[in-house]
Amino acid sequence: MNGPVILMENVTKVYSMGEEQVHALRGVNFAIDQGEFVSIMGPSGSGKSTCMNMIGCLDRPSGGIVKIGGKETALMTEGELAILRNKTIGFVFQQYHLLPTMTVLENTMVPLRYQGIERSLRKEMALDALEKVGLSDRVNHLPNELSGGQKQRVAIARATVTKPSIILADEPTGALDSATGHSVLDLFARINSTGTTIVIVTHDPGIGASTKRCIKIFDGQIKEDIKDQNAERGGR
């Protein structure tokens, strides 16, 4: 596609809480091109989670324009948004969200089922995704038989199995020790090197400094947009 894969133009978001109006976003502007490795960083209540929901097509703006993959989300039906999410975005969450009664392989296959891919091909694609995250020897294990780092690698395999153009990660190292967290960030960097856009939403300055670009948000506004971080090290 031509143009940025993620575009936010003068985006506002207002939530009604009883008689109170909460302004979560106050005219946010940024564009992210295909293949960028970006963190959106801010403290609790800064608006970063609302930005994540906009990028993930989980919410619509009160004002302004949000485009994902060139499509304006405010003009799309819920069904169209669900298709866009499934085909364009892979999600990685802090708490993994693995289905406890499914094996590692079955968890990784789930997004492919929603795309209507037949089972033998789903299995082949899931095995390939798990090999890329170093979990070929854990395919028949259940989530409760895995370490935290292994669970997050399964979540990353599940997010990448559909070959989305965007990976959206919400505090992906928040439940991990520092060494395991660094290994997960290194895995994101390797995925990014293949051309996948990575967006990590975080409160952690260390993670913000580890990405090639860091968009800092505070009180619903972009305070700083630092590009080409660590260029001499290739991001990490």
N, C-alpha and C positions, 0 to 999 in steps of 0.2 A: 504494500500500500504506500501511497504518497503521504507525506506529512507525519506528525508524531503518532505513536501508538496510544499515548495517553495525553489528553489535552483538557485542562481546566481553565476556563476564561471567566474571570470575575465571579467566581462561584460563591454563593451564599447558602447557608442552611440555618433555618430557624425552627426550633422545636417549641411546641406549646406544652408547658407543664402547669396545668391549672390555669390561673390567670397570668402566669409569668411566661415571658418569651425569652428563650435561651438562644443566643446567637452563637452557634457552634463554629460557623465559618463566616468570615467577613471580607468577601472579595478576594478569593484565592486565585492566583494565576501561576500556572507552570505547564510546561510541555516536556514529555519524556519520549525520546526517540527509541525505535527498535534497537535492542542490543545494549541499552544502558544498564548500569548497576547502581541503583539509587536507594538511599535510605530517607525516610520521612521521620524526622526526630522531633520530639517535644515531650514535655511533662504531662502528667495526667490532667485532662481537661483542656488541653491545648487545641484540640481539633484534629489531631492526627488519626484517631479512629474513625472520625467522620469522613476524612479524606479517603481512608482505606475502604469504607463502605461505598463511597462514590466510585472509586476505581474498580471495586469488585462487583459493581452493578447491583448492590444490595440496598441502595437508597438512591433517591433522586434529589437534585438540588432544589432549593426554594427559588433561586435565581441564578443567572449565568448559564454557561454551557459546559457540559461534561461530554467528551467524546472518547470512546474506547474503540480502538481499531477503526477509527474514522466514522463511527456511528454515534449519533447524539442520543444518549440514554433516555433523556426526558421525553423523547418522541416515540419510544418503543413500548410495546405491550409487555406485561409480565412474562408471557410465553417467549417473546423475542429476547428479553433480557436473560431468561434461563438458558436459551440456546447460545447466546453470546458468552455467558459465563462458562458453559460447558466446553465450548470450542476454543475459547481465546485465553482463559485464565485458569491457572492452577493455584490452589490455596494451600498454604501451610500455616498451622496454628500452633500456639504455645503449648496447648495441652493435647496435641496430636489428633484427637478425635478419630481414633481407630475403632472399628467395630469389634467388641471383645470376643464374640463367638466365631469370628472369621479368622482364618490363617493370614499370615503375611501376604501370601500370594492372592488370596481372595480379596483382602482389603485393597490391594493395588489394582485389581481388576475392576473394582466398582465403577469408576468414572466411564470406563469403556462400555459397560452394559448400558448406560444411559445414552451412549452414542449409537446403540443398535449394532455393535460389532459382534460377530458370532463368536462362540465360546473358545474355539481352538485358537483363533487369532488373538482374542483377549489374553489368553494364557501366554502365548508367545510374546506379546508386547509387554506384559507385566513381568515376565521372567527377564526380559532384556533391561527393563527399567530397574529392577532389583539388582541385577548384575552391576549396573553403572553406579549404584550407591553402595556396593560391597556387601550385599546381603543374600547372595546366591545360596549360602548354606543355612539360611533361616526361613526359607519359603513356606515350610509346613508348620512353623511355630505359631502359637497364639500370642497376642500382644502382651499378656501377663508373663510371658516367658522371655521378654526382651528387656534390655536396659533402656534408660531414657534416651540415650543417643541413638540406639537402634530403632526405637519407636519413631524418632524424628526422621530417620533415614527412610523408614517405610512411608511416612507421610510425604516426604519429598519425592519418593518413587511414585506414589499415587498422584501427586501433583503434576509430575512430568510425563506420565505414561501416555497422555493424550497429545503430547507434543504441542502444548499451548505456546502462544507468543509471549505471554506474560506469566511470571510467577509472583504472586502476592503473598508475602510472609508477615504474619502478625506476631511480633516478639518471639521469633522462632528458637531463640536460645534461652528464653526466660526461665525454663524449668530445668536447665542443664548446668553442670559444673563448668568452670571456665575452659578447661582443656577440651571437653566434649563440644562446648559451644564454638570454640575456634575451629574444630574439625568440621562442624556443620557449616560455618561461614566459608571455609575453604571449598566445601562441596558446592555451595551456591556460586562461588567464583568460577569453578570448573564448568558448571551449567551455563553461566553467563558467557563463558568463552566460546560456546557453540552458537551464540547469537540470540539466546533467550533473554528477554528483558526481565530483570529482577528488581522488585520493589520491596524493601523491608521496612515495616513500620515499627518504631522502637522508641523507648525513653532513654536508652543506654548510649551515652556519648562514645563509648568504645566501639560499639557497632556502627554508630554514625560515622566515626573516623575511618572505619575499615572499608567503606564502600567508595566507589569512584566519584560519587556525587552525593551530597547531603543537603536535603531541603529541611530547614529548621522552621518549625511553626510554633507560634505562641499566641494565646488568646484569639485563635481563629484566623490569624494572619501570618503570611510568610515573612519571617524576620531575616532570613539569610538563605541563599542558594549557592552552595560552594561546589564548584565543578572541578574536575580533573584532580581530585585528591589522590595522593600517593601515586601519581602518574609514573614515576620512575620505578615503582614496584608492581605495576600492572594492577592496582587496586588493593591487593593484599600481598 
